[in-house]
Amino acid sequence: MSFDDQTYAQIASYLNNQMDETAKKAFETLLQSDAELASFLETYKTLEGVYNEAKWTVTTTASVEEIKELAQQFRAADVVDVSTKIRAIQQENRVQKSPKKKTYFYYISSAIAVAAICTLFYFSFMQSLSPNDAFEQYHNWSTLPSFKDKGIANTTKANLIKAETLFTQENYKEALALFSSTTNNQVYNPKAVLYIGVSQLELQQYSEAIQTFHQLKNSDAIDNHKAYWYLTLVYLKQNDAEKAKQTLEILVQNPANYNFDKAQKLLKKLK
């Protein structure tokens, strides 16, 4: 479950009651046509409602990053299933409970609902991850830098843009060939190197990818520290938890390193 940055910002604003009436109505109209977005939002509110009914204090002050991580980590089918069951329980409570005294069923069903949510949070956030699961959860090639800016146009840049397009189309073999030929004998280009390394990873050329990212790490490029994160992803893809953790431990020594916060969380989850 993943949305664009503008949608995450809208979700945060809506949950935190920061929208004016016009924006709120527009967003609620969007919810009617976007089943995935509506499902995520209803699940979030269900979680909050069950915790509040159990007298656990939960205040909605959700940041965009927190909502984004929640959406990326939850498996939609599991969440929808739990949410549906909880809503059924809550509906039955409203029918069965007496005005003077809550029924025995009410207490049992509420306990089941809270237990379901606790289980969901445990498996979504606390349970350790296998390397392959961690790779699927944490790799995100859309964060790679783009060559499609307004810089000076020339043959090299045109080839880099073409290679980037091939990459986004998941044509990794041709993208790798074009990136490699375009940057051959050129000034070291760390942006292109990232694409080369990731293309090698996707083509299961793991030794080559590791070598590429080690070269980046040892270069004098200003963002050479990104190599630690991408090396971690290569090790995860190879199902090598130990090397992944060793690399993450180096990464988290410096808060200025790329994806420092994600690395801290991932390090705690890896088996």
Beta strands, then each sheet from edge to edge (+ up, - down):
end
